[in-house]
Structures are given as C-alpha cells and as structure tokens.
Amino acid sequence: LRELAARGSLEVKEKVERLMRGESVTFASRDNIVYSELDYHDDNVFNVMLHTGYLTASDHDNETITAVIPNREVHRIYRDQIRGWFDESMKLFDVRRLYSAMERGDTKTFRELLVGQFLVSMSYFDTQEAYYHGLLLALLSGSREYTEKQVSEAFTGAGLSHILALSGMHLSLFGGIALFLGKKLAGKKIAAVIQLFAIVFFVLFAGLSPSLFRAFLCSLILCCHSLLGMNMPSSLSVLAASFLIHAIIFPAHLTDTAFLLSYSSLAGIMLFSATVKKWLSPRIIPSVRSSLAESTAAQFSTAPISAHIFGRLMPVGICASVVLSPLVTIFLYAGLLGICLCLLLPFLSNTFNGIMNGLYDFIKWIVCFFAQFPSIKVGLR
C-alpha cells in the first residue's frame, strides 16, 4: 500500500489529501485485483485501502464507490503513515526524469513531475495544517484545480479570473528575482542572460497559455534589446510586435478567449489609463489612483469581448482588482520567500504556516465579499 501511494499519480495524492481533510473520494470499483497489476490503475490503491479497513464505503453502485476514513483512530494511524510515505517519496524523487523531459522538450511531463513533487513537499499534512498551499500552487502553475472550489468560483464571480491566470505578473516576479541576483553576482549583461533563462524555465514549467506566451514574448523582446544595448521601444511597439509573432507561431490562439482578453486588457491600459487617471480625483492616493485607472481601462477595453462571450459584465472587478492585486503579490512573494527560509530553518515552519494561513483567509474573505455583488447581464450572446 505504501509503494502504491508513493508511486501514484498527482490525482492519487490529491485524493489522499482530501481524505486527510475529512472529505470523501470516489473511485472505480475493482473487485478482482491481480497482484501483478496493482499499480496499473490509480483506483487500485483506494480499493486496497477499502478492503483492508483503511476506508469505509459511504455510497456505491455497480461501477463506483464513494468512501471516507472510518473513524478517528484509523485517521490518526492513517495520517502518521501517510506522512512517512510522502516524506519517503520526496527523498526518492528521481530528478533524471525532469532532465529527460527537458531534453525532449516535453513540457507536459516536466510540469506534471515538478507540480507533483511540489504538492508532495508542500503537503497538507504539516504539523500545523497549511491550507494556503492550494492558492500558492494555483498562482505558480495557473491551475485552478489546486484551489478550493468556493475560492475558485469566488474569483470568477468577483471579476478576478485574470489574477489566477499566468501572465506578466508571474514573469515579472521570477524575472525580477533573477535579475536582482544576477546583478549582485555578475555584471548587468550576465544578469540579463540569467533573467532570460529564468523566464524560459518558468514558461517551460507552467506551459504556453495564450496570456503567458504574450507576456513571454514581451519580456523576450525587452531582454534582447537590453542584451544588444539598444534603446528600449515603446510599450505599444512591444505589444504590437508580440501580437504579430504570437499570431504567426500560434494562429489558433487568435480566437482563444484568453488571447483576446490578454491583449485587449493590456492595450486598454496602455491607451486609456492615463486619460482615466486625469478624470479621477487628485485627492486619491497616487498609487491607488494609478491602479484604479489601470483597472478601469482594462475593464473598459475587455467589456465588448466579455459581453459577447460570457453575456455579462462584472464592474465590481474594477475595485476588486485594486484591492486584491497587491495582496496576491505579497502572498506570492511571501510564499516563495517562506519556502526558502523553511528549507534552511525548518523550525520556522509552524510560524510561517500560521502567517500564510492568516493571509490566505484574509484574501479569501475579500474575494468572497466582492463575489456577492451582482454582475450586469447583456443580451449579446
């Protein structure tokens, strides 16, 4: 059973985490399991747990079974055993598979391996439950599957879907860290090269979503200008060049919703934010005023697309973005910094988890608050 859990896929580990949180899991019923075929199907590990008393069925039919941990005593034994299994699987993690995926250019396998190990090392089974991990991993990978369903739906309802999507914010984070370290350790040009490698690595890890590829092309153009010692082009020129290159490489993205929203929102910020800022009261704090102008410009420029595709507009997203964007940025930086510190000083883990859980709860409360505001339905669909 330990070997099955350790070798299981990402889905197996996610279901095990759900069980540890007191939730139920559903899996295919397999009564006739042959020993030599135990690891052929992910559902086998849960069937073995069921037949050995580690799980009890709460509902079932001819094809599927829904099960939970039967009682507190089993849960305690189960929790202690699972922690050991995950620790062991982390030690046995074979980085050669990562290298092989990189050499083949297999971004899907590379991402699955890296995210899978990230989930193992950032387990929900810490001494102090660290439930902020799901949001942190969603922000790093752009996959909503790691967040609570309620939180994911609240981000959408509050007009904040773009925050969970991989974009320039993520590249700026990793590129900025790489550039800072590069300048400290080497010269300016070497730092630009390090920054470029960091950006490429992150894109390789996260995958080429339309919004991330747009941000990658813009960053690549700016990095090339820096390396060649050329004058920096205007933001609109960079965005236009990125659009043309993107359309040539991935013409199928031209009709993708994420592609349309990504380019239109950034173009709107560049074209209209200065004008909107002039309309806003000068009594507003400058940083808040700029953020509010950018959020309004982005909402205005994407409104026709949102109305046509989704049939509704979410003006509350203007204010929600102003409030949430800096908090999410702090959350992301703090999470990465804390992981590094806890690797060096493990005794800080409980304190760090408490701080991050508190920040997560605050973000969750704000998102759910804004999600309560109604959207405006439009008849363009």
Buried (B, 14 or more C-beta within 10 A) or exposed (E): EEEBBBBBEBBBBBBBBBBBEEEBBBBEBBEEBEEEEBEEBBBBBBBBBBEEEBBEEEEEEEEEBBBBBBEEEBBEEBEEBBBEBBBBBEEEBEEEEBEBBBEEEBBEBBBBBBBBBBBBBBBBBBEEBBBBBBBBBBBBBBBBEBBBEEBBBBBBBBBBBBBBBBBBBBBBBBBEBBBEBBBEEEEEEEBBBBBBEBBBBBBBBBBBBBBBBBBBBBBBBBBEBBBEEEEEBEBEEBBBBBBEBBBEEBEEBEEBEBBBBBBBBBBBBBBBBEEBBEEBEEEBEEEEBBBBBBBBBBBBBBBBBBBEBBEBBBBBBBBBBBBBBEBBBEBBEBBBEBBEBBEEEEEBBBBBBEBBBEBBEEBBEBBBBBBEBEBEEBEEE
